[in-house]
C-alpha cells in the first residue's frame, strides 16, 4: 500500500471533524443615486469649457497685443536707423564745415595750441578776417547761389552798359548823319 492511503497514526476516524460553515454575506456600502453624479460631472465639464474659453480669449488678446507691439518695434527700428543716418550725415566733416561757414566762421591759418597739463600756449594768436585762405573756405549752397547771382547781375550790368553805350553811339551817329545832311542841304541851297 501506499503511504497516501494509509491511515494516519494517532487519529481515529471516530474523531469529530470540524465542520465547515458558510461565510456570512459581505454588506456593500450604500450606493449613490446616479443623478447627483451626473449633475456634478456636467458642472465640472461646464467649468472646464468656460475656463478653456476664457484662456483662449486671453491668449487671442495677448497675441493681438504682441503683433501690435512688434509692428511698433519695427517702425521704431526704422525711425532709429533714419535718425542715425541723419546724425552721421550731420556729423560729417563737410557738413560741419558748411554749417560753420554759414555761421560766418572761417578757418584760421594761424593756429594756437594749448597744452593742458603744462598750461603753455604754442603759436601766435592772430585775429583772421576770413580772406587769408580763400581755398579752404567751404561755401554753403546758399552762398554759392548768392555769388552766382552777384556774378550774373554784374554781367547783366556790363551788358546793359555796353548796350546803352552802343545805343548812345548809334544816336550820336544819327545826329552826325542828320547834321551832315543839313550841312549838305545848306550848301546846296547856297549854290
Secondary structure, DSSP 8 states (H G I E B T S, - for coil): --TTTS--SS--TTS------------------HHHHHHHHHHHHHHHHHHHHHHHHHHHHHHHHHHHHHHHHHHHHHHHHHHHHHHHHHTSHHHHHHHHHHTT----SS--EEETTTTEEES------S-TTTTT----HHHHHHHHHHHHHHHHHHHHHHHHHHHHHHHHHHHHHHHHHHHHHHHHHH-
